[in-house]
Amino acid sequence: MDEIKKSNLSLENRKKLTLTGVIEIINFDEETILLNTSLGKITVKGEGLKVDKLDVQNGEVIIAGMISSLVYSKKGVKKSKKDFIKRIFK
């Protein structure tokens, strides 16, 4: 039987984001943070973003800054270069 994967997300006043179920932080700067969670990848976009807390053992991350968007990506989905080129010349 498959174990149910848990991940929680809490956003307070667009200035503090708490995530659980985080496996790793893939990439980050002041405008974009890319995380891998138990339910897929999440891209956080905003201004002045910083990682206030990273608890790898418990899978918890707290991000501060002005958050403008959160986007989940499907696990294991990779877009090919061919699709990208098709969209350019459409």
Residue frames as qw, qx, qy, qz and C-alpha x, y, z in Angstrom:
[[0.000, 0.886, 0.463, 0.000, 0.00, 0.00, 0.00],
 [0.404, 0.508, -0.026, 0.760, 1.36, 3.44, -0.94],
 [0.341, -0.482, -0.441, 0.676, 2.10, 5.84, 1.87],
 [0.136, 0.913, 0.348, 0.166, 0.21, 9.13, 1.63],
 [0.510, 0.134, -0.090, 0.845, 2.68, 11.97, 1.10],
 [0.185, -0.873, -0.410, 0.186, 2.05, 15.10, 3.12],
 [0.386, 0.138, 0.049, 0.911, 2.99, 18.65, 2.38],
 [0.089, -0.836, -0.497, 0.213, 1.49, 21.79, 3.89],
 [0.334, 0.344, 0.146, 0.866, 1.66, 25.39, 2.80],
 [0.211, -0.812, -0.467, 0.279, 0.81, 28.48, 4.86],
 [0.354, 0.395, 0.133, 0.837, 1.06, 32.03, 3.54],
 [0.261, -0.721, -0.461, 0.446, 0.72, 34.97, 5.94],
 [0.067, 0.902, 0.093, -0.416, -0.01, 38.41, 4.46],
 [0.736, 0.658, -0.030, 0.159, 2.05, 37.54, 1.35],
 [0.043, 0.860, -0.450, 0.236, 5.18, 38.10, 3.48],
 [0.301, -0.442, 0.821, -0.199, 5.84, 34.77, 5.21],
 [0.829, 0.163, -0.384, -0.373, 5.53, 31.34, 3.61],
 [0.452, -0.408, 0.766, -0.206, 5.83, 28.16, 5.66],
 [0.769, 0.275, -0.458, -0.350, 6.20, 24.87, 3.76],
 [0.608, -0.366, 0.692, -0.136, 6.42, 21.31, 5.05],
 [0.882, 0.278, 0.379, 0.014, 7.28, 18.19, 3.09],
 [0.335, 0.875, -0.331, -0.112, 10.30, 19.93, 1.56],
 [0.964, 0.010, 0.061, 0.257, 13.00, 17.59, 0.30],
 [0.598, -0.164, 0.133, 0.773, 15.49, 20.19, -0.94],
 [0.187, 0.874, 0.033, -0.447, 15.96, 23.74, -2.13],
 [0.798, 0.350, 0.325, 0.366, 17.05, 23.40, -5.75],
 [0.408, 0.316, 0.116, 0.848, 17.84, 27.04, -6.49],
 [0.180, -0.854, -0.450, 0.188, 17.20, 30.46, -4.99],
 [0.326, 0.202, -0.014, 0.923, 17.82, 34.16, -5.33],
 [0.074, 0.224, 0.400, -0.886, 15.96, 37.30, -4.20],
 [0.490, 0.196, -0.181, -0.830, 13.24, 36.88, -6.86],
 [0.838, 0.081, -0.392, -0.372, 12.77, 33.11, -7.30],
 [0.346, -0.401, 0.813, -0.242, 13.05, 30.06, -5.05],
 [0.752, 0.145, -0.518, -0.381, 12.68, 26.56, -6.50],
 [0.434, -0.367, 0.728, -0.383, 11.95, 23.74, -4.03],
 [0.515, 0.026, -0.815, -0.265, 11.45, 20.01, -4.38],
 [0.528, -0.252, 0.473, -0.659, 8.66, 18.71, -2.11],
 [0.360, 0.005, 0.928, -0.097, 7.03, 15.36, -1.51],
 [0.522, 0.597, 0.561, -0.236, 4.25, 16.42, -3.90],
 [0.609, 0.625, 0.275, 0.405, 6.39, 17.92, -6.66],
 [0.445, 0.036, -0.043, 0.894, 8.38, 21.05, -7.37],
 [0.054, -0.899, -0.408, 0.152, 7.22, 24.48, -6.21],
 [0.421, 0.315, 0.063, 0.848, 8.40, 27.77, -7.66],
 [0.225, -0.811, -0.394, 0.370, 8.02, 30.78, -5.37],
 [0.407, 0.443, 0.176, 0.779, 8.34, 34.21, -7.01],
 [0.272, -0.903, -0.319, 0.095, 8.48, 37.63, -5.43],
 [0.279, 0.791, -0.223, 0.497, 10.77, 40.42, -4.26],
 [0.149, -0.650, 0.554, -0.498, 13.41, 40.38, -1.53],
 [0.937, -0.196, -0.200, -0.210, 12.93, 36.65, -0.92],
 [0.113, 0.559, -0.761, 0.311, 15.12, 34.94, 1.66],
 [0.747, -0.207, -0.631, -0.035, 15.10, 31.60, 3.43],
 [0.359, -0.694, 0.308, -0.543, 14.52, 32.38, 7.11],
 [0.622, -0.354, 0.653, -0.247, 14.51, 28.76, 8.28],
 [0.696, 0.323, -0.582, -0.268, 15.60, 25.48, 6.73],
 [0.592, -0.342, 0.667, -0.297, 14.99, 22.30, 8.73],
 [0.453, 0.344, -0.735, -0.369, 16.09, 19.48, 6.44],
 [0.008, 0.046, -0.967, 0.249, 15.42, 16.75, 8.99],
 [0.301, 0.439, 0.694, -0.485, 11.74, 17.71, 9.38],
 [0.304, 0.391, 0.660, 0.564, 11.34, 19.05, 5.82],
 [0.036, -0.884, -0.422, 0.200, 10.29, 22.55, 6.89],
 [0.418, 0.173, 0.157, 0.878, 11.18, 25.82, 5.17],
 [0.006, -0.851, -0.389, 0.353, 10.16, 29.38, 6.03],
 [0.440, 0.316, 0.311, 0.781, 10.52, 32.00, 3.30],
 [0.074, -0.759, -0.324, 0.560, 10.23, 35.75, 3.96],
 [0.158, -0.130, 0.411, 0.888, 9.77, 38.59, 1.47],
 [0.523, 0.379, 0.112, -0.755, 7.00, 39.92, -0.75],
 [0.369, 0.049, 0.907, 0.198, 5.55, 36.78, -2.36],
 [0.412, 0.350, -0.185, -0.821, 3.76, 37.28, -5.68],
 [0.822, 0.178, -0.308, -0.446, 3.21, 33.69, -6.88],
 [0.490, -0.307, 0.810, -0.101, 3.43, 30.00, -6.02],
 [0.735, 0.371, -0.342, -0.454, 3.41, 27.42, -8.80],
 [0.741, -0.221, 0.633, -0.035, 3.45, 23.63, -8.52],
 [0.435, 0.499, -0.626, -0.412, 5.11, 21.64, -11.31],
 [0.971, -0.026, -0.057, -0.229, 4.36, 18.02, -12.07],
 [0.602, -0.524, 0.585, 0.146, 6.92, 15.47, -10.94],
 [0.616, -0.073, 0.699, 0.357, 9.17, 14.11, -13.64],
 [0.529, 0.767, 0.362, 0.044, 7.81, 16.29, -16.43],
 [0.377, -0.460, 0.317, 0.739, 10.51, 17.72, -18.66],
 [0.539, 0.780, 0.142, -0.284, 9.76, 19.87, -21.67],
 [0.771, 0.091, 0.364, 0.514, 11.83, 19.10, -24.69],
 [0.170, -0.441, 0.236, 0.849, 13.75, 21.68, -26.69],
 [0.091, 0.250, 0.763, 0.590, 11.69, 20.69, -29.71],
 [0.107, -0.753, -0.648, 0.038, 8.47, 21.88, -28.01],
 [0.246, -0.702, -0.082, 0.663, 10.16, 25.17, -27.13],
 [0.171, -0.202, 0.528, 0.807, 11.26, 25.75, -30.72],
 [0.036, 0.491, 0.799, 0.346, 7.75, 24.90, -32.00],
 [0.143, -0.816, -0.477, 0.293, 6.28, 27.60, -29.76],
 [0.245, -0.544, 0.172, 0.784, 8.78, 30.21, -30.98],
 [0.023, -0.132, 0.629, 0.766, 8.00, 29.68, -34.64],
 [0.182, 0.510, 0.833, -0.115, 4.25, 29.32, -34.25]]
